């Protein structure tokens, strides 16, 4: 997404709104291994809510993962 930085004097310069991404390690007990994922903070909240196994299962069903 793009927008403007607006100063106090109402000068406008172009800027970008990037996704809020974090690199996070998750332990998957079914596979007994750690995986490192680069996820958005909204996805991190979803993983914390439903669990990493359910989130991976849902992502595979939607076609986000192979």
C-alpha positions in Angstrom: 0.0 0.0 0.0 1.2 3.5 -0.7 0.4 6.8 0.8 1.8 10.2 1.9 4.0 11.4 4.8 2.3 14.7 5.8 4.4 17.2 7.7 3.2 20.0 10.0 3.4 22.4 7.1 1.2 20.0 5.1 4.0 19.0 2.7 3.4 15.6 1.2 6.0 13.0 0.2 5.3 9.5 -1.0 5.8 6.6 1.4 5.0 2.8 1.6 3.0 0.9 4.1 4.9 -2.4 4.4 3.6 -5.6 6.2 4.7 -6.0 9.8 6.9 -9.1 9.5 8.8 -11.0 12.2 11.0 -14.0 12.1 9.9 -16.6 14.7 10.8 -20.2 15.6 8.1 -22.7 16.3 8.2 -26.2 17.7 6.0 -28.7 15.9 5.5 -31.7 18.3 4.0 -34.0 15.6 7.2 -33.8 13.6 9.5 -33.3 16.6 11.4 -30.4 15.0 11.8 -26.6 15.1 10.8 -24.5 12.1 11.6 -20.9 11.4 8.9 -18.8 9.7 8.7 -15.2 8.6 5.1 -14.3 9.5 3.1 -11.2 9.9 2.1 -10.1 13.4 -1.5 -10.8 12.6 -0.6 -14.4 11.5 1.4 -14.7 14.8 -1.7 -13.8 16.7 -3.6 -16.5 14.8 -0.9 -19.1 15.6 -1.0 -18.2 19.2 -4.8 -18.6 19.2 -5.3 -21.8 17.3 -1.8 -23.4 17.6 0.9 -24.0 15.1 -0.3 -27.4 14.0 -3.8 -26.1 13.2 -2.4 -23.0 11.5 -0.2 -25.2 9.2 -3.1 -27.5 8.4 -5.3 -24.5 7.5 -2.6 -23.0 5.4 -2.1 -26.2 3.5 -5.8 -26.5 2.8 -6.0 -23.0 1.5 -2.9 -23.6 -0.7 -0.5 -21.3 1.0 1.9 -24.2 1.8 2.9 -27.2 -0.2 
